[in-house]
C-alpha cells in the first residue's frame, strides 16, 4: 500500500473506508470494527476525497500509447 493516503496514526488506507461506505456500511459499524478511527477522521476523508476530485492535476498520455 505504498503511496496510498492513510488515517493519521494508523495503517488504515482512506480508500478502504470510502469503499466500505460506498458499499452501504454505516459509520457506526465501521467505528465499531475499527476502534482506532475517530468519526471526525472518517468525515475528514470525505473532504479529502472531494478536494482530490476537484484537483486540476493532468496526467499526460504518452503519444506512443
C-alpha positions as CSV (number, residue, x, y, z in Angstrom):
1,X,0.0,0.0,0.0
2,X,2.9,2.4,-0.7
3,X,1.7,5.8,-1.7
4,X,-1.9,5.5,-0.5
5,X,-3.1,8.1,2.0
6,X,-3.9,6.6,5.4
7,X,-5.6,7.8,8.5
8,X,-3.2,9.6,10.9
9,X,-1.6,7.2,13.4
10,X,-3.0,4.1,11.6
11,X,-2.0,1.9,8.6
12,X,-5.7,2.1,7.5
13,X,-6.0,3.4,3.9
14,X,-8.6,6.1,3.4
15,X,-9.8,4.5,0.2
16,X,-10.7,1.3,2.1
17,X,-13.1,3.2,4.4
18,X,-14.6,5.1,1.5
19,X,-15.2,1.9,-0.3
20,X,-16.9,0.3,2.7
21,X,-19.2,3.3,2.9
22,X,-19.9,3.2,-0.8
23,X,-21.0,-0.4,-0.3
24,X,-23.5,0.6,2.3
25,X,-21.7,0.1,5.5
26,X,-22.6,2.7,8.2
27,X,-20.2,4.9,10.1
28,X,-21.3,3.2,13.3
29,X,-20.4,-0.2,12.0
30,X,-17.0,1.0,10.7
31,X,-16.2,2.7,14.0
32,X,-17.2,-0.5,15.9
33,X,-15.0,-2.6,13.6
34,X,-12.1,-0.1,13.6
35,X,-11.9,1.5,17.0
36,X,-8.6,3.2,16.2
37,X,-10.5,5.5,13.8
38,X,-12.4,8.6,15.0
39,X,-15.7,9.7,13.5
40,X,-14.0,13.1,12.7
41,X,-11.3,11.3,10.8
42,X,-13.8,9.4,8.6
43,X,-15.7,12.6,7.9
44,X,-12.4,14.3,7.0
45,X,-11.8,11.6,4.5
46,X,-15.0,12.8,2.6
47,X,-13.4,16.2,2.5
48,X,-10.2,14.7,1.3
49,X,-11.9,12.8,-1.5
50,X,-13.9,15.8,-2.5
51,X,-10.8,18.0,-2.7
52,X,-9.0,15.3,-4.7
53,X,-11.9,15.1,-7.2
54,X,-11.7,18.9,-7.8
55,X,-7.9,18.9,-8.3
56,X,-6.6,20.2,-11.6
57,X,-3.9,17.5,-12.0
58,X,-3.5,16.4,-15.6
59,X,-1.8,13.1,-16.3
60,X,-0.4,13.2,-19.9
61,X,-0.8,10.1,-22.0
62,X,2.4,9.2,-23.9
63,X,2.0,9.7,-27.7
64,X,3.0,6.1,-28.4
65,X,0.2,4.7,-26.2
